[in-house]
């Protein structure tokens, strides 16, 4: 089972079956899909400057101030990743790809 998958600006991905959060390429993150706490729905994380893998086993987004706060207070995390801003059409293409990811169920309307 895949717990999370990272989508990068170059179209590549990296997921929990390929390694630990610290093994993931650090640059160019657009969106991270992960399972919700109950494991039944997708829980996307996007639009952040940085992404951290928290002690709770979930990816969280952070800006520079939040990152500094976590470092200054020695809050444990792993897998520090850096987001990337690309032209809207490129971002939306990656977002559409992530929305079709069959490893992460969507809510039914």
Secondary structure as GFF3:
##gff-version 3
##sequence-region A 1 109
A	DSSP	beta_strand	4	8	.	.	.	ID=ss1
A	DSSP	beta_strand	13	15	.	.	.	ID=ss2
A	DSSP	three_ten_helix	21	23	.	.	.	ID=ss3
A	DSSP	beta_strand	27	34	.	.	.	ID=ss4
A	DSSP	beta_strand	45	46	.	.	.	ID=ss5
A	DSSP	beta_strand	50	54	.	.	.	ID=ss6
A	DSSP	beta_strand	59	62	.	.	.	ID=ss7
A	DSSP	alpha_helix	64	72	.	.	.	ID=ss8
A	DSSP	beta_strand	77	83	.	.	.	ID=ss9
A	DSSP	alpha_helix	88	99	.	.	.	ID=ss10
###
